[in-house]
């Protein structure tokens, strides 16, 4: 009424904006009044929301943040307690503690020890970048080759915080990793919360993550693995990206999401040598989002700029690593930016605009491949070349008898996931709900795409009554991203540790999202009950039922795991390492399986011939030479396996080797300096 009174006054008639609006043709008195009222409402400062609404919003955010932080802290404490119970860590000597760093990851912790022993940080870094005490007859830059920035940071923090006077280095190291896992869980919580609008989805995400932790993380078995340091930052980046892509975001929140996304992307790039491959899949998802959702084009291209700066920063900090220059991520982003500059301004929704979209897609794909080929032609590189060959063999594009390729194929983490993996996800009800949510979201996205093709524009903001969850840009991105990750996880089991956490997040978001249920009801044309009320009810009832069932079935198991005192007993390895430290010559060099060599380097510091690394062609060749001679093919041999034949006294190998130590699990042989031929 106040706006109408102002419009009827004489002062309003002489305002300049009224003359402009009436320049084309006169309007009726009602039209004039409504136009003036609309203009005044647009220019007027927005009224503040009532205090009770502000309080409700603040309470919701506060409780959600408290739940997210509490979930992360509880998970970190759970990991610490479980690790103590599993390995009886506090009651073991230093050697036994180090042996618990199983698998390939022990080598990383050995360099953390070296940094703590160094007289200064600068000297320690120099010794790692010019390391000739690890691999015989080879000087390596361990920081670049093994991505040792986590160990450098941990060693600095250990001294800078005064923790060397409070706790032992092993506890400090694993404490940082467990803390990062807590951040990982918190980031997944926030991502699910942002997508669904309720922190109930975050709690369900955390529950599914912990229950399926055998398939969501390898933290229980290999603490120092690079992925345990890097993936928490990637989860933070995904959470920030999810918030950044939302349509109804205010300026301050958008700026915060952008800064968090930038910082986490930079850190993720430095922490893990394979991070640019994961970001490449994310860039593909954003590229497809850019095609389907024009409204987010500017935001997507801002993310591309973050990729470029991250690659540049990684290239500098990783000692001019050529693998980043020939990365498919750099080629894709460069192609996207070039096509952005060449893009014509045409009216959206027209036939010409659709043709240009198709041409743009073809141009990006062609330029990406062309730029990548050119970079590999002009930039000398050796890193990760074997991984491309492995993928060719894995997907049946190439057949080879190469030892390294076949050895990689035998690694459990590089094989296809077993049936037990799917059974475990089904027992926890995760897989069925994930498939349901993915199908609904995917069909809704496809429906939106066809509407775009038919020239219908998308709404700037999607309401619950619309029942179109596929119109939200963050949903489009996550649907594409989870399909890409899932497709690779179906071929390579190791990638399930990247895919399964986002399965937990996506499934929890779906069952807690009223928009998803409303989309389903709109398709089913529900009329008996008001669909909005039913969607809101199910978005609370379904996750509550799931949570209660999970609590009843799995919570007692988790408590049992924490109450049982397990014991990690490996006396043969302890005896071997003790013998090496006491009896082996200082100049001795050990050869054997890469996993054992990593343990020897960690526990004794002795020099070895190879390491459990997959990114160095020379070390992979050394692994091959331990097994077969150069030029041999992997065919049937008239000779038995060396490890078996050398144990037989009448074997011809006794002329070249002398057994110096043995126990139930290990045999150590010394190469004879003078060859004696025995009958």
N, C-alpha and C positions, 0 to 999 in steps of 0.2 A: 504494500500500500504506500510506503514511503517513496518508492521509486516512481509510482504513478503520479503522486502529488508533485514531485519534482518535475516530471515531464509535462504536467499541465501548467506549470508556472511560466511566466513570461521570460525569465532568464534562460530557460531551457530552449525556447524557440530561437534565440539568437546565437546559440552555440555553433561553432563552425562545423562540427561533425554532422549536424542535422542537415545542413545545406548539401554536403557531399553525398549523403545517403539519398537525397531527393533529387539529385541532378538528372538521373535517367528518366524517371516518370513519377508522377505524384502517387502517393499512397492514401489509402483510406485512413480515417482518424484512428481506428483500432490498430491498423498495421503500424502507424507512426508511433503510437504509444508502446506497442510491444517491442518495436525496434529500439526505441530509446531505453526502455527498461532493460533489454538484453545488453545494450552497450554499457549502461551504467553498472550492471551486474558484473560485466567482464572487467571493467577498470577498477572496480572497488576492491579494496584489500579483503582477502578471504577471511571470513569469520573463524575464530578459533572454535575448536570442537569443545563440547561441554566437558566440564572437569571430570565427571564420572566416566566418560569415554576415554579421556586421556589416562585416567588412573587404571582402567581396565587394560588399555594397550600397554602401559608401562608394566603392569603386573604380569601380563602374558609374556612380554619380552624378558623380564627379570627371571621369572620361573623357568622359561625355556633355556636361557643362558646358564642358569644355575644347574639345571638338569644336564646340559651338555658338558659343562666343566666337570661336574660330579661323575658323569659316566666315564669321561676320559681318565680322571684320577683313579677311580675304582678299578678300571681295566689295567692301568699301570701297576697298581698295588697287587692286583690279582696275578699278573705276570711275574712280579717279584716273588710273591709267596709261592707260586707254583714252581718257579725255577729253583728256589731254595729246597722245596720238598722233593723235587725230582732228582737233583744232583747232590743234595746235602752239602751245599756249596760252602757254608760258613765253617764246616768242620774238616775241610780238605786243605792240603798243602798247595802251594802255588803251582807245582807241576801238574797235580791232579785237576786243579781248576782250569788250567790251560787246555788240558786234554778234552774237557767238556765242550770246547769250541769245535764242534764236530764238522765233518764235511770239508768243503773247499774254503770255508770262511776264516779258518784259523790264521791264514797268512796275513790277513788285514790287521788282526790284533797284534801280530809280531812287530809291525811297524809302529804301532802305538807304544809298545814297550821300548823300541829303539829311540823314539822321540823323547820319552821320559828319561832315558839314560844319557841323552846328549847333554853336553855342558851348557848349551844355549839353544834357543829356538832356531836362530839363524844357522848354527852349525848342524842341527838336526835336519833342517830342510835341505841343506846342501848335501848331506850324506845320503838322503833319500833320492834326490834328483841326480846324483852321480853314484849310484849304488853298485858296488862290485863285490859285495859280501853275501849276496843271495844266490845268484846263478853263476856257476863256474864258467870262466872264460867269457864273461859277458857283463858289460856295464849297462844298467838300465836306469831310466828315469821312473822310479817307482810311483811317484806322485801322479804323473800323467798316465802311466800304464795301468795302474790299479785304482785310480780315482781316490786318492788317500786324503782328500780334504776333510772328511769326517774325523780321521785320526789326528790330523793337524789341529783342528778346532778343539777336539777333546783334550789333547795334551796341553794346549794353551789354557783352557778353562780349568784343568786340574791344578795347575800351578797358580793361576791368577786368582782363583777363588779360595786359595788356601786349603783345598781339599786334601792335599798331600799330608797335612797334619791331622786330618780327621778320619779319612777312610782309605782303604787300599785301592790301587788303580783299577783292579778288576771290577770292584763294586761301582766305582765311579763311571766306568765305561758302559757297563750293562745298565746302569741307572739312567744314563742319557738315552740309550736306545729304547728302554721301556717308557721313558717319558715321551719320546717321539711317537711311540705307539698309542699313548694316551691322546696325543694331539691328532693322530690319524683317526681314531674313533670319534673324537669331538668334531672333526671336519665332516665326517660322514653323517653324523647327527645333524649338523647345521644344514648340510645340503638337502637332506630329506625334509627337514623343517621348512626350508625356503620353498621347496617345490610343492609341499602339501598345505602349508599354512598352519600346521599344528605340530607342536613339539612331541606329541604322542608318536608321530612317525619316527622321530629321532630315537626314542627309547626302543621302539621295535627294531630299528636298524641295528642298534648296539647289541640287542639280545640275539638277533640272528647272526651277527658277526662273531660273537663269542662262542655261541653254540657250534657254529661251523668253522671254528678257528683252524681246524686241520686243513681246510681248503681255502681259508682267507689269508693266512700268513704262515711264514716259515720261521717266525721269531723263536719258537720253542726249541728248534733244532739247530739253527745257525744264526746266532745273534749278530755277528759282525757283517752279514751280507749287505751289499750295497743297497738292495731294494728296501731293507729295513730302515735305512737312513733316508732314502730318497722319497719313497711313496707317501709318507706323511705330508711332505711339501706338495706333492702332486694332488693329494686330497684337499689340501687348503686351497690350491689353485682352482680346482674344480668347484669348490664351494663358492669362492669369490666370483668365478665365471658365471655360475648359476645366478647369483644375485645381480651381477652386472647385466645379464641378458634380459632380466625381467623388465616389462614395459612400464609398470607403475612405480618406478624407482625415483626418489627425489635426488636432487643434485648432490647432497652431502653423502648419502648412502652410495650413490654411483661412484663418487670420487674415492670413497673408502675401499669399495670393491676393486676398483682399478689399481689402487696402490698395493693392496694385498695380493692381487693377482700378479702384478709385476714382480714384487719381491719373492713370492713363492716360485714363480717360473724361473727367475734367475738362479735361485738356490737349487732348485730341482735339476737344472741343466748342469750345474757344477758337481752335484753329488753323485751322479750315476752316468756311466759312459753310454748307456743305451737310452737315456732320457729323450734324446731328439727323435727316436723312432716312435715313442709313445706320444710325443707332441705332434708328430706327423699325422698320426691317426686322429688326434683331436683337431688338427687343422683341416683335415678332410671333412670332418663332421661340421665344422664351422663354415666351410665352403658350401656344402650342401644346404646348410641353414640359410646362408646368404642368398642362395638361389630361390628358396621357398619362402623366405620372409624378408622382403625388401626393407621393411621398417627398421631392421637391425643391421643394415649394411654398414653404416658408419661405425657402430660399436665393433662389429666383426673385424673391420680393417684396423681398428685401434689394437685389437689383439694381435693381428699380424705384425704390427710394429714392435710389440713386446717380444714376439718370436725372434725377429731380426736382431734386436738388441741382446737377447739372451744368447743367441748363437755367437754374436760378436764377443760378448763377455766370456762365454765358455771357451771360445777360440784363444783368447788372451790368457785366461787362467789355466788352461790345459796345455800351455806351452806350444801354442800355434798348432793345435791338433788338426791335421788335414781331414780327418773323418768328418768334422763338422762342415767343412767347405763342400764336400761331396755328399752331404746329407740330403735326402729327399725333401726334408722339411725346408731347407733353404731354397731349393729349386721351386717347390710349390709356392712358397710365399713370394718369391721374386716374380713368378708367373702371374700370381694373383694381383700384385701391385702394378705390373705392366698392363694387364688387361683393364684394371681400374682406370689407368690414365687414358686408355684408348676407348673407354666406354662412351657411347653417345647418349645425350639426354633426349629421351623420347617419352611420350605419354605412357604411363603404366596401364597395363591391361589390354593394350592394342595388339593387333596381329604382328606389327613390326617389333614391338617390345618382346613378344614371345620368340620371334626368330632370332633377335639379338641375344636372348638368354641362351638359346641352343648354341649359337656361334661362340658365345662367351665360354660356355662349358667345354666345347671342343678346343677352343684356343688355349684355355688353361691347361687341359690335359696334354696337349701337344707341346706347349712351351715347357711344362714341367719336365717331361721326358727329354726334350732337346737340351735344356739347360743342364740337367743332371749328366747327360752323356758328355756334353762339352766340358763340364767341370772335371769329370773323371779323366778326360783326355789331356787336360792342361795342368791339373793338380796332381803331383805324385803322391800316391797314397797306398798303404798296405793294410791299414786297419780295417777290420770287419769284412774283408773280402771273402773270407771263408764262410761267413754267415750267409752271404748271398748265395754261395755255392750250396750251402746246406739247405737253404730254402728251395732251391731248384731240385735237389734230390728228394727233399721231403714231400714236395708236391708232384713228384713224378715227372718233372720237366727234364731231368737229366739222370742218367745211370752212370755210376762210377764204382771203381774198385779201390778208390783212394782210401787209405787207412783212416785219415783224419775225419773224413766225411762219415764213414761207417762207424767210427768210434763215437762221434757226436750223436749219430742215430741211436746208439745203444744207451745213451744217457737217459735216465728215467724222466728227468724234467723236460726233455725234448721229444718225448713220445706222446701219443694221443692219450687223453684221460681215460681211466678205466671205468667200468660200470659201477664200481663202488662209489666213485665220486658222485654220480647222479643219484644213487640210492641214498647216500648221506644227505644230500640236499632235499630229497623228497621226504625222508623221515622227519626232518625238521620243518616240513611244510613250506620251505622257502621256494623250491623250484616250481610247484604248482601255482602259487600266487604270483611269482615272477612272470610265468608264461601268460597268466590271465591278464596281468597289468600291461605287459608288453603288447599283447594282441590288441587290447582296447586302444592303447595309445597309438600303436602303429596304424590301425584302421582309421582312427581319427585324423592322424597326420596325412594319410593318403586321401581322405575325404577333403581335407583343407587344400591339398595340392591340386586336386581336380577342380575345386572351386576357383582357385587361382588361374588354372588353365582356361576355364570358362569365362574369365574376365571379372569375377566377383572379388572385390577388395576385402581385405581382412579388417576386423575391428581393432581399433586402437587399444581397447581394454576389454578383456573377456570376463563376463559375469557368470555367476553360478547358473542362472536361468538359461544361459545360452547352450550349455551342454556341449561345448566344443573345446575339450582339453587339448586337442591337437593344434589349436591356434596359438598356444603359448610358445614363444621362441625357445625358452629353456627346456620345454618338453621335447620339442623337435630335436634340439641338440642332443639331449640324453638318449633319446630313442636311437638316433643314428650311431652315437658313440658306443652304446652297449651292444648294438648289433655287430659293429666292427670288432670290438674286443671279444665278444662271444664267438665270432667266426674263427678267430685265431686261437682262442682257448680250446676249441673243439679239435684242433690239430696239434697244438703244443701244450702239454700239461702244465709246464712252468708258468704259462700266462694266466692260468686260473687264479693265481694269487693277485692278479690285477683285476680280473673280471668279477670274481665272486663277491668282493666287498661292494661293488656297484650293483650287483644283483640284490644284495641285502638292502641297499639304499633305495633302489627303484621299486622293489616289491613293497617295502614299508611305506614309501610315499604313496603308492597306488591305493592300497587298502585303506589308508588314512585320508585320502583326498576326496572331498565331496564332489569336486569337478569330475573325477573319473566315474563315480557312481552315477552322477547326473548325465554324463555322456552315454552311459550304458542304458539308463532309463529312457532317454530321449530316443534311442534306436528302438527300444522295445515298446515305446509309446505307452508307458505306464499311466493309467488314468484312475485306478481305484483309490490310490493314496497319492497325496500331493508329492510329486517327485522330489522337490527341493527338500522337504522335511524328511522324506525317506532317505535321500542321499546323505544328509547330515547325520541322521540316526545311524546308518550303516557305517559311515566313516569313523564313528566312535565305537559302535558295538563290535564290528568285525575285528579290529586290532585288539580290543579288550579280550575277546574270546581267544584269539591267537596267543596273546600274552599269558593268559591264565593257563592255557594248555602247555605252553612252553615251560612255564614256571613249574607246573606239576611234574612234567616228565624229565626236564633237563637240569633244573636247579639242584636236586639232590645229588646228581652225578658230579656237578661242579664242586659241591661241598665235600664230596667223597674224595675227589682228586686233591683238594687242599688238605684234607685230614690225613691221608695216607702218606707215610714217609717212605719214599722210594730210595733206591741206591744205585748210583751209576758206578758199576764195578768193571774196570778194565785193567787188571793187573799186568797183562802181557805188554800192553802199550807203555805202562809206567815203567816196567822193567827195561824195555828197549830204550826209552829215553834216558833213563838213569845210567844205563851202560854206555850210551853214546857220550854223555856229559863227563863220565869218569874215565872211560877206557879208550875212546876213539882218539886218534891223532888229531892235532890241531889243524893240520893241512888236509884232513880227510874230506872227500866229496862223496855224497850219497846219491845213488840212483835208484829209482823204483817208480811205483805208481804216483801220479801227481798228487792225489789226496794225502798219501803218506808223506810225501816230500813237504807239503805245506805244514803238516804236523811237526815234522823234524825241525823245520826252520823256526817255527813258533816256540817249541819247547826247549830246543838246544842251541839255536843260533848257528848251527853248522851249515856249510854251503851245500847246495843240492844242484842237480842237473836240470830239473824242470819244476814247473809250478802248475797248480790247477787253474790256469787262465785260458780263456777261449778267444782272447782278442789279440794274440801275438802269434804270427805264423811261425816264427823261429822256435818258440817254446812248443808249439804243437808238433813241429817237425821233430823236436827232440823226444817228445813222447812216442812218436812213431818209431824212431830209431832204437828206442829201448826194446821194442817188440820185434821189429823186422828190419832187415838191412835195406839200404837205399836201392831202389829199382825193383825190389821184390813185389810181386802181386799177391793179393789176398786169395791164394788158392790153396789146395790141399798140399801139405808138406809131409815128407817122409820122416821128418824129425819131430819129436814130441815138444811140448811146451817147455821152455827153459826153466821156469820155476819148479817144474816137476822133475825134469831130467837132471838138474844140477844136484838134487838131493841123493841121487843114486851114485854110490861110490865107483861103480865101473863105467860111469858115463864119461865120454871124452871131455866134458867140461871141467873135470877135476884137474886137468893139466893147466887150466888157466885161472881157476878160482880156488880159494881156500876158505873154508867156513870158519868164522871167528866168533860167532855168537848165534844162539838159537833159543827159542822157547816154543810154546805150543802154537803160537800164531805167526812168529816172524823168524826169518833166517837171514843172517848177514854174512856176505861173502866178500873177501878181499881179493882184488885182482893181483895175481902173482907178478912180481917184477921180473923174476927169472922163470921162464916157462919150463916145467918139468914134465916129461912125457912118461906116464906110468902105464904099465901093461894091465 
